[in-house]
């Protein structure tokens, strides 16, 4: 079976419309392709939904760790100030 982009690209990597981004199943010319985020093709709604759920889980985990890091930085800044030390943030020196 011919690919969508035979000979167009010089790269050895397959074009994103040649296989499912989740299960790597070959996408045929006569079947539906389910897209996500513009450049991710999937063979079925199920594969697409699994990717969406995976991305949401990663995003929630990242936001949770990011917020805990920033709150710990804020609490350490206030501890330094309370101990009598001067803490300067966002200082800009211009010549």
PLY file of the C-alpha trace (Angstrom):
ply
format ascii 1.0
element vertex 95
property float x
property float y
property float z
element edge 94
property int vertex1
property int vertex2
end_header
0.00 0.00 0.00
1.32 3.46 -0.88
1.82 6.09 1.75
0.22 9.52 1.69
3.58 11.21 1.21
5.78 8.82 -0.75
8.80 10.67 -2.07
7.74 14.09 -0.78
9.83 14.06 2.36
13.51 13.13 2.40
13.42 12.16 6.08
13.55 8.52 7.21
10.90 9.22 9.83
7.32 8.42 8.80
4.90 11.27 8.24
2.49 11.82 11.13
-0.47 10.68 9.00
1.07 7.27 8.29
0.56 5.68 11.71
-1.49 6.09 14.88
0.30 8.26 17.44
-0.85 5.98 20.25
-0.73 2.35 19.06
1.44 2.82 15.90
-1.13 1.01 13.73
-0.79 1.93 10.05
-3.45 4.40 8.94
-5.04 3.35 5.68
-6.03 5.65 2.85
-9.73 4.73 3.08
-10.30 5.02 6.82
-11.13 7.84 9.19
-8.26 9.59 10.92
-8.91 11.19 14.30
-6.79 14.27 14.95
-5.66 15.85 18.24
-3.63 19.01 18.80
-3.22 19.54 15.08
-0.38 17.12 14.41
-1.32 13.90 16.20
-3.24 11.34 14.14
-5.10 8.37 15.65
-6.71 5.27 14.19
-9.76 5.40 16.47
-11.65 7.58 18.91
-10.45 5.28 21.69
-6.75 5.84 20.95
-7.36 9.59 20.71
-9.27 9.62 24.01
-6.50 7.66 25.76
-3.98 10.28 24.62
-6.19 13.14 25.80
-6.60 11.51 29.24
-2.86 10.84 29.45
-2.08 14.48 28.60
-4.59 15.74 31.19
-3.04 13.53 33.89
0.46 14.79 33.07
-0.76 18.38 33.08
-2.46 18.01 36.47
0.67 16.36 37.93
2.87 19.15 36.54
0.60 21.88 37.93
0.54 20.20 41.34
4.35 19.90 41.56
4.80 23.40 40.14
2.48 24.98 42.72
4.09 23.09 45.61
7.55 24.26 44.47
6.49 27.89 44.26
4.77 27.78 47.67
7.89 26.26 49.25
10.00 29.01 47.69
7.67 31.66 49.08
7.77 30.16 52.57
11.59 29.98 52.52
11.73 33.66 51.45
9.53 34.69 54.37
11.67 32.63 56.77
14.81 34.41 55.56
13.17 37.81 56.00
11.92 36.88 59.45
15.43 35.88 60.49
16.60 39.44 59.84
18.14 38.80 56.44
17.37 41.05 53.51
15.90 39.22 50.56
15.78 40.96 47.21
13.79 39.51 44.38
13.63 40.69 40.79
16.44 43.21 41.15
17.39 44.95 37.95
20.74 46.72 37.60
21.12 49.15 34.73
24.28 50.97 33.68
0 1
1 2
2 3
3 4
4 5
5 6
6 7
7 8
8 9
9 10
10 11
11 12
12 13
13 14
14 15
15 16
16 17
17 18
18 19
19 20
20 21
21 22
22 23
23 24
24 25
25 26
26 27
27 28
28 29
29 30
30 31
31 32
32 33
33 34
34 35
35 36
36 37
37 38
38 39
39 40
40 41
41 42
42 43
43 44
44 45
45 46
46 47
47 48
48 49
49 50
50 51
51 52
52 53
53 54
54 55
55 56
56 57
57 58
58 59
59 60
60 61
61 62
62 63
63 64
64 65
65 66
66 67
67 68
68 69
69 70
70 71
71 72
72 73
73 74
74 75
75 76
76 77
77 78
78 79
79 80
80 81
81 82
82 83
83 84
84 85
85 86
86 87
87 88
88 89
89 90
90 91
91 92
92 93
93 94
